[in-house]
Amino acid sequence: MQKLKHKSLIIKVMCLTAMARPCQNDVTKEWWDGKIGTWFFIETIPAKRSYKHCMAGTLESKPVKVNKLVFTQKCIDDPLPTIEAKWPTWAPKRIRIQQDNATPHPKPGTSPGITVKLEEMRTRGWDVAFVCQPPNSSGLNTEDLAFCGI
């Protein structure tokens, strides 16, 4: 990893994090920590030109501009399948995914891609729904930015 010379050189990257409340199995007393995953909105592309620290063709990570289409596709590709894979089998399959009211986040029920994915999950016994965060509720806020020295 390369050392940055100044704090203004830190790349700001948006991320999507899924986590749940930790819970315990009543029978086996086994704990599940609730950690599901974090996904960054980056793309890996080859460098077009050579420069001081990088040869042409070397793979570089670049931040992706997040809009409704990108966010919707990321939700379908990453957190929803991972929730199915990591969710404990003994826990109830009723899940509410809370999102803030940022512009890239589609309002619940307005994204056809997410609606199709949730219907597909419903056939497998999952009750998943997207809900919006209540306005002016600072206690429910999570950081949208992660700083990454890419």
C-alpha positions in Angstrom: 0.0 0.0 0.0 1.3 3.4 -1.0 1.6 6.1 1.7 -0.4 9.2 1.0 1.4 12.5 1.3 -1.7 14.7 2.1 -5.2 14.1 3.4 -6.7 15.7 0.3 -5.5 12.8 -1.7 -7.8 10.3 0.1 -10.3 8.9 -2.3 -14.0 9.1 -1.2 -15.8 5.9 -2.0 -19.5 5.1 -1.3 -20.2 1.8 0.3 -23.3 -0.3 1.1 -23.3 -2.2 4.4 -25.7 -4.8 5.6 -25.9 -5.8 9.2 -28.5 -7.2 11.5 -29.2 -7.2 15.2 -27.1 -10.0 16.9 -29.3 -12.9 18.1 -29.0 -16.1 20.0 -30.5 -19.5 19.2 -32.9 -20.5 22.0 -32.1 -24.2 21.8 -28.3 -24.3 21.3 -27.5 -20.9 22.8 -25.4 -20.2 19.7 -24.8 -16.5 18.9 -24.9 -15.0 15.5 -23.0 -11.6 15.3 -25.3 -10.1 12.6 -22.4 -9.2 10.3 -23.5 -9.6 6.6 -21.2 -7.6 4.5 -19.9 -4.3 3.0 -19.7 -3.6 -0.7 -17.9 -0.6 -2.2 -19.0 1.3 -5.3 -15.8 0.9 -7.3 -14.8 -0.5 -10.6 -11.4 -2.1 -11.5 -10.1 -0.9 -14.8 -6.7 -1.1 -16.5 -4.6 2.1 -16.5 -4.6 3.8 -19.9 -1.2 5.4 -19.6 2.0 4.8 -17.6 3.0 7.2 -14.9 5.3 7.4 -11.9 3.7 4.7 -9.8 1.8 2.7 -12.4 2.5 1.0 -15.7 -0.1 1.1 -18.5 -2.5 -1.9 -18.2 -2.1 -2.2 -14.4 -5.5 -2.7 -12.8 -6.7 0.4 -10.8 -9.7 0.8 -8.6 -11.9 3.9 -9.4 -14.9 5.1 -7.6 -18.3 4.8 -9.4 -20.9 7.6 -9.4 -23.9 6.2 -7.6 -27.4 6.8 -9.1 -30.7 4.9 -8.8 -29.7 2.3 -11.5 -26.3 1.6 -10.0 -27.7 1.4 -6.5 -30.6 -0.9 -7.5 -28.2 -3.3 -9.4 -25.8 -3.4 -6.4 -28.7 -4.3 -4.0 -29.8 -7.1 -6.4 -26.3 -8.5 -6.9 -24.7 -8.2 -3.5 -26.7 -7.8 -0.2 -29.8 -9.7 -1.0 -28.0 -13.0 -2.0 -25.6 -12.6 0.8 -28.4 -12.2 3.3 -29.9 -15.5 2.1 -26.5 -17.2 2.4 -25.4 -15.8 5.8 -28.7 -15.7 7.6 -28.9 -18.3 10.4 -31.3 -21.1 9.5 -32.9 -21.0 13.0 -33.7 -17.2 12.8 -37.0 -15.9 11.5 -36.8 -14.8 7.8 -38.6 -11.4 8.3 -36.2 -8.7 7.3 -36.6 -4.9 6.9 -33.9 -3.1 5.0 -33.7 0.5 6.2 -32.4 3.1 3.8 -32.1 6.9 4.2 -33.9 9.2 1.9 -31.0 9.9 -0.4 -31.6 10.5 -4.1 -30.0 7.3 -5.4 -32.2 5.1 -3.1 -35.4 4.1 -4.8 -38.6 4.6 -2.9 -40.0 1.2 -1.6 -42.0 -0.5 -4.3 -40.9 1.7 -7.2 -38.0 -0.3 -8.5 -39.1 -3.2 -10.8 -35.7 -5.0 -10.4 -35.8 -5.1 -6.6 -39.5 -6.0 -6.6 -38.9 -9.0 -8.9 -35.9 -10.1 -6.6 -38.1 -9.8 -3.5 -40.9 -11.8 -5.0 -38.4 -14.5 -6.0 -37.1 -14.5 -2.4 -40.7 -14.7 -1.1 -41.2 -18.0 -2.9 -38.4 -19.4 -0.8 -40.0 -18.2 2.5 -38.3 -14.8 3.0 -40.3 -11.7 4.0 -38.0 -8.9 2.9 -39.0 -5.3 2.5 -37.2 -2.0 2.0 -38.3 0.9 4.3 -37.3 4.5 4.4 -35.7 6.0 7.5 -38.0 8.4 9.3 -37.0 12.1 8.7 -34.8 13.9 11.2 -33.9 10.7 13.1 -30.2 11.2 13.9 -30.2 8.0 16.1 -30.8 5.9 13.0 -28.2 7.4 10.8 -25.2 5.5 9.6 -22.2 6.9 7.8 -22.5 6.7 4.0 -18.8 7.4 3.3 -15.8 5.2 3.8 -12.3 6.5 3.2 -10.1 4.1 1.3 -6.5 4.6 0.3 -6.8 2.9 -3.1 
